[in-house]
Amino acid sequence: MANMTWFVLASTLIAALAMALGVMLPALAMGRSISQALDALARQPEAEQAITRTLFIGLAMIESLAIYVLVIVLIILFRNPLMPYLLK
């Protein structure tokens, strides 16, 4: 039973680390894209609609990366193929 406890603890820590990295990197990308969009708006205010539309599409794509990370981490965490072997 001690092996099972260590395995669950290790998989939980790895899942938490994966979520931290999987959220941190898209957050940095979102910050950079918003910064660049504001810079573009300051340079060309007449192109506001095109810049805003492109910004929102890009932010949605970046956010989907974080959601994909969440889904994969949850699949790995709750459907671990090694779990039946550890229960024996």
Backbone bond lengths (Angstrom), bond angles and torsions (degrees), N, CA, C in turn:
res aa  C-N    CA-C-N  psi(-1)  N-CA   C-N-CA  omega(-1)  CA-C   N-CA-C  phi
1 M - - - 1.447 - - 1.524 111.81 -
2 A 1.310 116.61 -26.23 1.457 119.69 178.92 1.522 110.87 -65.89
3 N 1.347 117.03 -35.91 1.462 120.06 177.27 1.523 110.95 -62.45
4 M 1.313 115.69 -39.12 1.464 120.68 179.91 1.533 110.09 -64.57
5 T 1.315 116.92 -41.64 1.455 120.60 -179.89 1.524 110.87 -63.45
6 W 1.319 117.01 -45.19 1.464 120.26 179.00 1.524 111.45 -65.07
7 F 1.330 116.25 -37.95 1.458 120.33 -179.84 1.530 110.88 -65.49
8 V 1.315 116.73 -45.00 1.466 120.93 179.00 1.522 110.16 -64.40
9 L 1.333 116.67 -41.76 1.458 120.48 179.06 1.531 111.01 -63.51
10 A 1.324 116.40 -45.01 1.467 119.90 -179.74 1.528 111.44 -65.21
11 S 1.320 117.63 -42.67 1.469 119.18 -179.82 1.522 111.42 -67.17
12 T 1.323 117.02 -34.00 1.466 119.76 177.18 1.521 110.99 -68.06
13 L 1.319 117.50 -42.06 1.463 120.27 178.61 1.525 111.80 -65.67
14 I 1.319 116.89 -40.42 1.463 120.07 178.55 1.525 110.45 -66.53
15 A 1.333 117.05 -38.54 1.461 119.99 177.45 1.526 110.59 -64.51
16 A 1.329 117.18 -39.85 1.463 120.23 178.26 1.523 110.99 -65.59
17 L 1.316 117.30 -40.12 1.462 120.81 177.72 1.526 111.18 -65.28
18 A 1.322 116.34 -41.20 1.465 120.09 178.30 1.521 111.06 -64.13
19 M 1.320 117.39 -39.76 1.462 119.99 177.63 1.521 111.05 -66.42
20 A 1.330 116.38 -39.52 1.467 119.42 179.78 1.528 110.44 -62.14
21 L 1.320 116.60 -46.51 1.468 119.59 178.73 1.519 111.66 -69.34
22 G 1.321 115.88 -37.58 1.458 120.12 -177.91 1.514 113.47 -70.64
23 V 1.311 117.66 -18.26 1.458 120.77 177.12 1.529 110.69 -99.47
24 M 1.316 116.09 -32.50 1.456 120.35 -177.07 1.535 111.80 -66.43
25 L 1.293 117.01 -46.12 1.462 119.84 -176.54 1.533 112.79 -67.38
26 P 1.346 120.00 -45.03 1.469 117.54 174.07 1.529 113.20 -63.54
27 A 1.330 117.37 -30.96 1.471 119.25 177.31 1.520 110.82 -65.36
28 L 1.317 116.99 -40.44 1.470 119.78 176.02 1.525 111.18 -64.47
29 A 1.323 116.32 -39.63 1.463 119.96 178.42 1.524 111.25 -65.60
30 M 1.336 116.45 -38.29 1.472 119.48 177.71 1.525 110.87 -65.01
31 G 1.308 116.75 -43.42 1.460 120.03 178.73 1.508 112.00 -61.34
32 R 1.314 116.08 -41.46 1.461 119.53 179.52 1.533 111.59 -67.05
33 S 1.340 116.54 -41.20 1.464 118.54 -178.76 1.526 111.28 -68.74
34 I 1.324 117.86 -36.76 1.463 119.86 177.06 1.529 109.95 -66.53
35 S 1.322 116.53 -40.90 1.459 120.22 178.06 1.523 111.47 -61.22
36 Q 1.314 116.21 -44.26 1.465 119.71 179.33 1.529 111.62 -67.04
37 A 1.330 117.01 -35.83 1.462 119.68 178.51 1.524 110.78 -67.00
38 L 1.321 116.98 -40.69 1.462 119.42 177.53 1.526 111.30 -65.26
39 D 1.316 115.74 -36.62 1.465 119.76 176.35 1.533 110.49 -64.31
40 A 1.336 115.98 -42.26 1.462 119.57 178.75 1.527 111.14 -66.29
41 L 1.331 117.18 -37.61 1.464 120.08 177.80 1.526 111.67 -66.43
42 A 1.322 116.58 -35.19 1.460 119.52 178.20 1.524 111.25 -68.57
43 R 1.322 117.01 -32.36 1.466 120.33 -179.37 1.527 112.38 -80.53
44 Q 1.359 116.17 -39.18 1.466 120.54 -177.48 1.527 110.08 -132.79
45 P 1.298 118.73 81.33 1.471 120.40 -178.31 1.530 113.61 -64.91
46 E 1.326 116.77 -22.62 1.470 119.08 -179.85 1.527 112.33 -72.05
47 A 1.305 118.38 -16.79 1.473 122.07 179.67 1.525 111.74 -97.98
48 E 1.326 115.87 29.20 1.464 120.42 -174.48 1.528 112.75 -61.70
49 Q 1.321 117.76 -44.42 1.465 120.03 -177.01 1.521 111.94 -64.46
50 A 1.310 117.42 -44.39 1.460 120.36 -179.32 1.527 111.29 -66.89
51 I 1.321 116.98 -40.49 1.466 120.57 -179.73 1.520 110.22 -67.27
52 T 1.327 116.41 -43.61 1.461 120.15 -179.11 1.520 111.15 -64.68
53 R 1.313 117.21 -43.52 1.468 120.94 179.44 1.532 110.61 -62.04
54 T 1.306 116.74 -45.48 1.463 121.14 178.88 1.528 110.93 -64.94
55 L 1.329 116.54 -38.12 1.462 121.00 178.81 1.522 110.72 -62.26
56 F 1.328 117.42 -46.82 1.460 119.92 -177.91 1.531 112.04 -66.31
57 I 1.315 117.32 -36.39 1.468 119.66 176.50 1.529 109.79 -65.48
58 G 1.326 116.85 -43.47 1.465 120.40 178.25 1.520 112.57 -64.04
59 L 1.334 116.58 -41.28 1.470 119.42 178.03 1.524 111.57 -64.70
60 A 1.314 117.57 -36.61 1.464 120.27 177.02 1.527 110.96 -65.15
61 M 1.319 116.95 -39.70 1.472 120.35 177.36 1.522 110.93 -64.75
62 I 1.324 117.31 -42.60 1.462 120.87 -179.93 1.527 110.17 -66.18
63 E 1.317 117.14 -41.26 1.463 120.74 179.83 1.518 111.42 -65.07
64 S 1.333 116.43 -32.84 1.464 118.67 178.24 1.526 111.28 -64.95
65 L 1.316 118.18 -28.83 1.466 120.25 176.20 1.528 110.90 -63.15
66 A 1.322 117.15 -42.47 1.464 120.54 178.65 1.530 110.82 -65.94
67 I 1.313 117.05 -36.88 1.463 120.07 178.20 1.523 110.56 -68.26
68 Y 1.328 117.59 -39.01 1.460 120.26 176.53 1.524 111.01 -62.36
69 V 1.309 117.23 -40.17 1.469 120.44 177.07 1.519 110.31 -61.20
70 L 1.314 117.14 -44.03 1.456 120.92 178.85 1.519 111.13 -60.04
71 V 1.317 117.37 -45.31 1.463 121.03 -178.81 1.527 110.84 -63.83
72 I 1.313 117.96 -45.61 1.461 121.07 -179.22 1.521 111.16 -64.80
73 V 1.332 117.43 -41.60 1.465 120.11 178.78 1.515 110.53 -63.90
74 L 1.320 118.10 -40.93 1.465 119.94 178.64 1.519 111.64 -66.61
75 I 1.318 117.63 -37.57 1.463 120.46 177.04 1.521 110.03 -64.01
76 I 1.313 117.29 -45.54 1.463 120.51 -179.99 1.521 111.00 -66.01
77 L 1.311 117.24 -38.76 1.456 121.38 -176.27 1.523 112.05 -70.69
78 F 1.323 118.01 -42.76 1.459 120.28 -173.34 1.519 114.53 -99.00
79 R 1.297 118.49 -12.56 1.468 120.43 177.63 1.523 107.91 -125.91
80 N 1.315 114.55 66.10 1.451 120.49 -178.49 1.525 109.50 -84.24
81 P 1.316 119.62 123.03 1.465 120.94 -177.37 1.536 113.10 -69.80
82 L 1.324 118.21 -17.31 1.465 119.96 -179.28 1.526 112.67 -87.59
83 M 1.315 119.05 -8.33 1.450 121.77 -175.28 1.535 113.25 -60.78
84 P 1.342 121.35 -42.75 1.475 119.32 179.69 1.533 113.23 -62.69
85 Y 1.322 117.30 -32.36 1.463 119.48 -179.98 1.527 111.65 -71.86
86 L 1.315 116.57 -29.20 1.454 120.01 -179.82 1.518 112.51 -80.28
87 L 1.329 117.38 -22.03 1.455 120.60 -179.35 1.520 112.44 -77.36
88 K 1.334 118.18 -17.16 1.476 121.04 -178.34 1.501 111.54 -74.09
